[in-house]
Amino acid sequence: MEKFYYEVIKQDEKTGARAGILHTPHGDIETPTYMPVGTQASVKGVMPRDLKDAKTQILLANTYHLYMRPGDELVKAAGGLHKFMAWDKPILTDSGGFQVFSLAKLNKIKDDGVYFNSHVDGSLHFITPEKAIQIENNLGADIIMAFDQCSAYGADYGASKVAMERTLRWLDRCASAHNNPNQALFPIVQGNVFKDLRKISLKETIPYAKYGIGIGGLSVGEPKKLMYEIMDDMLPNYPTNIPRYLMGVGSPDCLIEGVRRGIDMFDCVLATRIARNGTALTSAGKVVVRNGAYKEDFTPLDSECDCYACKNYTKAYLRHMINVGEMMGGMMISLHNITYLNKLMREIRNAILDNSFSEYAEEFYAKTKGTYK
């Protein structure tokens, strides 16, 4: 039996939505699923124990940041990410490519790799596809991503084509360098917002997609409507026997629309980032508890949520915590947001199994009153 394999349990009759199970060495993942982001090997403000209570199935950690600090060799010496961060469920590491291009103070992209200066101390580094795979092998996640070049939204056709073609050449090198049977390599489709480039990238990427496939370069500034158009165009051409992972997408409406278009896995820092600024994702829509309207609101963030924050604290209290700079405010809202997104994905999955996904989506938009659009 393969260490990694994917089962499609149910295909929705009206849409591209589907429910499945991804089997990994550290446990099964029921899909569709949302992955909280633990950039530095820690989900900001949320302990592993609480992530499990929130029914988190898999975490994402960031290769670039862990390569910078504390270093992939140190993580390897600690026994890999699972032991280092005390998380015994599945972990996915991205390739670090997006951060190299977006965070590095300076970078120079060549066909052999990327030269860049660290955003931490300015030191010069050079990462090749082979080096990226070596770093991810050292980190030891269950799922690792191929090193890719993400072209920025607004890039012209020529630049987007160059980045897409380079990503394909790098993918071949990543596949050749990867030889760890305990890790599943997911390649990444690029092509910016150009449908023909996406189609070429997907076709050329599929032969490398044994365990899963990533969709990169979306939700990077383009209008949501355009992102959905690109996804609609890609849907008929996906392989059916592997999970599809839409990278960097995590707002509730995008989860609904992504699942509608055949996506199985999502990740995003949104849940914890906006929590630290006092914004909660709830079943009734977005709630900005920092606002004065909640000064004397002694109800929970979400009456349909059973997380620790909702069972114990009111909007008025959490507003006070946020406004006086107490870190517990951000911690509690972060825990709630992750709990909410995990629950949303379970409800979506159950709706697919019940052949009621379209009805569930309509009810979601009616209850949230457009606050997520």
Secondary structure, DSSP 8 states (H G I E B T S, - for coil): --SSEEEEEEE-SSSS-EEEEEEETTEEEEESEEEEB-TTSS-TT--HHHHHHTT---EEEEHHHHHHTT-HHHHHHTTSHHHHTT--S-EEEE-SHHHHHHTSSEEEEETTEEEEE-TTT--EEEE-HHHHHHHHHHHT-SEEE-------TT--HHHHHHHHHHHHHHHHHHHHH---TTSEEE-EE--TT-HHHHHHHHHHHGGG-SS-EEE-S-SSSS-HHHHHHHHHHHGGGS-SSS-EEETT--SHHHHHHHHHTT--EEEESHHHHHHTTTEEEETTEEEETTSGGGTT--S-S-TT--SHHHHH--HHHHHHHHHTT-HHHHHHHHHHHHHHHHHHHHHHHHHHHTT-HHHHHHHHHHHHTTTT-
